[in-house]
């Protein structure tokens, strides 16, 4: 394990930034894309069951996000802290943080599952279900809840593997589960005739398999840090560091869920077709979002490790490189998706509902227009999270689906009706540049001062 640790440290501190960040980011991007493709495939197969079933997928995406909130609170904070501890050569502390984080996450997942199963009927309506899609929503939510502990555990293990530079294995764990789900979906939905419940079963089994794969390197002790019950211990400094950084990701995820539920409820007040259109658009836009998030997650452990090692020149180089690549990539990807939006939405609109097509196209194309802002925001957020500055990371995280989103959701539908609902997220993204740009310039100034000092 010492040899593995030294090798990974050398890579983090000496490999060329223009090759290190892509090496860290590509496996993460691939894993995110596989998960996104699985979501699209899931939506595609469920869409054959009708508009109400498609709407139910959108409702339950909020449930899945709610589950990952717990994982993001612990996993994002642990990832950042472990990277800095390894950079500062504090391995025992890293072992303690990892062991305590994963065991705590599994326990919270069990509690979440029990509580939500007890109120599942009321839960789906709280998440934005309409009477037409409520039964489908309950069917889908049931088995997803059984997988909640493993979903949280996978999120934490995935991020902690990346914190020590094991991005490739992280990709394998997440990616295999996504691929497996693509095969299980048609088997359970059609062959076994289980419908929406079959899609939910496929998701639950895939999440369990991903968790076991991600756990395997820790069982084999082929990692820089280890999981053991003997390392489990609550230490105030650890809790403070994990919660401080994790709270940024937590509130981002929490506001994303609240935003998704709110917009679902507003769309549902117009029609089930409007809710289905948003469901399709959000699934499609998960594709570029996955690339942006994956690249940012590949960058975060690099900046965290080098910040902990006080390698200021590499911190600056990695920041500039990541901002440029993310902006160029967002423009290219956004243009491509906007150009092919019509056939994409058609593929998920099996009932040829004209309203689903029109609103889906509007929502996708407007979000593609705002995609570069979202990409830049992600990198700047990952910088502050990576170096342990929770306050600025939180400010950025709350912009897109928080204090920029909800005013847009109130004003845009009031002026433009259902078209305003479709435009809400893009408007929020554009407003967030007023927050993101000043903090991005502040980050650059901070890095320059460290380098000169």
Protein Blocks (a to p, Z undefined) as FASTA:
>chain_A
ZZmmmmmmmmmmmgcfklmmmmmmmmmmmmmmmmmmmmmmmmmmmmmnojklmmmmmmmm
mmmmmmmmmmmmmmmmmmmmmmmmmmnopaklmmmmmmmmmmmmmmmmmmmmmmmmmmmm
mmmmmnopafklmmmmmmmmmmmmmmmmmmmmmmmmmmmmmmnopamlmmmmmmmmmmmm
mmmmmmmmmmnonmjmlmmmmmmmmmmmmmmmmmmmmmnopafbdcdfklgccdfklmmm
mmmmmmmmmmmmmmmmmmmmmmmmmmmmmomklmmmmmmmmmmmmmmmmmmmmmmmmmmm
mmmmmmmnopaklmmmmmmmmmmmmmmmmmmmmmmmmmmmmmmmmmmmmnopaklmmmmm
mmmmmmmmmmmmmmmmmmmmmmmmmnopaklmmmmmmmmmmmmmmmmmmmmmmmnommlm
mmmmmmmmmmmmmmmmmmmmmmmmmmmmmmmZZ
